[in-house]
Amino acid sequence: MKGKGLFLDLDGTLADSLIPLKQVYFSFLDSYGISGNEVEFQQLNGLPFSDIITVLRKAHNLRDDVAKLSDRYSAMVQKAHALAPPAAGARTLLDCARSKGWKVAVVTSAKRTWAAEWLEHNAFAVDAVVGGDDVSAGKPSPEPYQLALSRTHCAPAQSLAVEDSRNGACAALAAGLSTWVIGSRPDWPDGVNVVRNLNELIERL
């Protein structure tokens, strides 16, 4: 019999990393003499790392090759990850889930090694980590969540996903999970449940 799972995005959800990652985005473009903007950053939020590089290179006509751009952006993002603290309520939520028999997985568009390093640094134990480099199609495709469900042997109908981006929410919904999103925004897809922070999810378990 398949169990119930709590599946969390990393950046902006489990990790309070959205502001550092936004700074990375603006600093990266500024190094090429380009001004970033909030709209583009939000559109990139939740996409696989490789897709972010492809989009930025094309949108801003960056002359460096993909490998060089990827190495540069990757180093900046990895540093931002290392400095990001857990989001408010993160530890309490995971402890509560485990005490009630839920499987816990991180489903992120970041590289799996980055997520694993952050989890280890912050002493978070989870049952599975699915990174953007683990799948052929990242968020908003359902594949990352489908892989997480498979690895944890959980049923989508009994599981919850927590996201902070539209791309992530679309991925979770498409995989059949009850999807909770953090913060109000006008473009959330239909079918999501909105909470202000992770603490509000504790009573849902």
C-alpha positions in Angstrom: 0.0 0.0 0.0 1.3 3.4 -1.0 1.9 6.0 1.7 1.4 9.7 2.0 4.2 12.2 1.2 5.1 15.8 1.8 6.9 17.2 -1.2 8.6 20.6 -0.9 10.4 22.8 -3.3 13.7 24.1 -2.0 14.3 27.7 -3.0 11.8 30.1 -1.6 9.9 27.3 0.1 12.1 25.1 2.4 15.0 27.5 2.1 14.7 31.2 2.6 16.8 31.8 -0.5 14.6 33.8 -2.8 16.2 37.2 -2.0 19.8 35.9 -2.4 18.8 34.2 -5.7 17.3 37.4 -6.9 20.5 39.2 -6.1 22.4 36.6 -8.1 20.1 37.2 -11.1 20.6 40.9 -11.0 24.3 40.7 -10.4 24.8 38.2 -13.1 23.1 40.4 -15.7 24.8 43.5 -14.4 28.2 41.9 -15.0 27.2 42.0 -18.7 26.0 45.6 -18.5 22.4 44.5 -18.6 19.6 45.5 -16.2 17.4 42.7 -15.0 13.8 43.1 -14.0 11.4 41.6 -11.5 9.0 40.2 -14.1 11.7 38.1 -15.8 13.0 36.9 -12.4 9.6 35.6 -11.5 9.2 33.9 -14.8 12.5 32.1 -14.3 11.6 31.1 -10.7 11.1 27.4 -10.6 12.6 26.6 -14.0 15.5 24.0 -14.2 18.9 25.6 -14.0 19.8 24.7 -17.6 16.6 26.4 -18.9 17.4 29.6 -17.0 20.8 29.9 -18.7 19.2 29.2 -22.1 16.5 31.8 -21.5 18.9 34.5 -20.3 21.4 33.9 -23.1 18.7 34.2 -25.8 16.7 37.1 -24.2 19.8 39.3 -23.6 22.0 38.1 -26.5 24.8 37.1 -24.2 27.8 36.3 -26.3 29.5 33.8 -24.0 28.8 30.1 -24.7 26.4 28.1 -22.6 29.1 26.3 -20.7 30.8 29.5 -19.6 27.5 31.2 -18.7 26.5 28.0 -16.8 29.7 27.8 -14.8 29.6 31.5 -13.8 25.9 31.5 -12.8 26.3 28.2 -11.1 29.1 29.4 -8.8 27.0 32.4 -7.8 23.9 30.3 -7.1 25.8 27.8 -5.1 27.2 30.5 -2.9 23.7 32.0 -2.4 22.4 28.5 -1.5 25.1 28.0 1.2 24.1 31.3 2.9 20.3 30.8 2.8 18.7 29.9 6.2 15.7 27.6 6.5 12.3 29.2 6.0 10.2 30.1 9.0 8.4 26.9 10.2 10.5 24.6 8.0 11.9 22.4 10.8 8.7 22.2 12.7 6.8 21.2 9.6 9.2 18.4 8.7 9.3 17.1 12.3 5.5 17.1 12.4 5.3 15.2 9.1 7.8 12.6 10.3 6.0 12.1 13.6 2.8 11.4 11.7 4.3 8.9 9.4 4.6 11.0 6.2 7.5 10.5 3.8 9.3 13.8 3.1 11.0 14.7 -0.2 12.6 17.8 -1.7 11.6 18.4 -5.3 13.7 21.2 -6.7 14.8 22.7 -10.0 18.3 23.3 -8.5 21.0 20.7 -9.0 20.5 17.7 -6.7 24.0 18.1 -5.2 23.2 21.8 -4.2 20.0 20.6 -2.5 21.8 17.8 -0.7 24.5 20.1 0.5 22.0 22.6 1.9 20.0 19.9 3.6 23.1 18.4 5.2 24.4 21.8 6.3 21.1 22.6 8.0 20.7 19.0 9.4 17.4 18.2 7.5 16.8 14.5 7.0 14.5 13.6 4.0 13.5 10.4 2.3 14.4 11.6 -1.2 15.8 14.5 -3.2 14.8 15.1 -6.8 16.9 17.8 -8.6 16.5 19.4 -11.9 19.4 17.3 -13.2 17.5 14.1 -12.3 14.8 14.5 -15.0 14.6 15.0 -18.7 11.9 17.7 -18.3 11.8 20.0 -15.3 9.1 22.1 -13.8 6.4 22.9 -15.0 6.5 19.3 -16.3 5.1 16.8 -13.8 8.1 14.6 -14.2 10.0 15.8 -11.1 7.0 15.1 -8.9 6.3 11.8 -10.6 9.9 10.7 -9.9 9.6 11.8 -6.2 6.3 9.8 -5.8 8.1 6.8 -7.3 11.1 7.1 -5.1 9.1 7.5 -1.9 6.4 5.0 -2.9 3.7 7.5 -2.2 0.3 8.0 -3.7 -0.4 11.4 -5.3 -4.0 11.5 -3.9 -2.6 11.2 -0.3 0.3 13.6 -0.7 0.9 17.3 -0.5 3.2 19.5 -2.6 4.4 22.9 -1.4 5.7 25.5 -3.9 6.4 29.2 -4.2 6.5 29.5 -8.0 3.9 29.2 -10.8 6.2 26.7 -12.6 6.4 24.5 -9.6 2.7 24.7 -8.8 1.8 23.7 -12.3 4.2 20.7 -12.1 2.7 19.5 -8.8 -0.9 19.9 -10.0 -0.1 18.0 -13.2 1.3 15.1 -11.1 -2.0 14.9 -9.3 -0.9 16.3 -5.9 -2.8 18.6 -3.6 -0.8 21.7 -4.1 -0.1 24.5 -1.5 1.6 27.7 -2.5 3.2 30.4 -0.4 2.2 34.0 -0.9 -0.5 35.8 -2.9 0.1 36.4 -6.6 -2.4 37.0 -9.5 -1.2 34.2 -11.8 -1.4 31.1 -9.6 -2.9 28.2 -11.6 -6.4 27.1 -10.7 -6.6 24.5 -8.0 -3.9 25.6 -5.6 -4.3 26.4 -1.9 -2.7 29.6 -0.6 -0.9 29.9 2.7 1.3 32.7 4.1 4.1 30.4 5.4 5.0 26.9 6.3 3.6 27.2 9.8 0.1 27.3 8.3 0.6 23.8 6.8 1.2 22.0 10.1 -2.5 21.7 10.8 -3.0 20.2 7.3 -1.0 17.1 8.0 
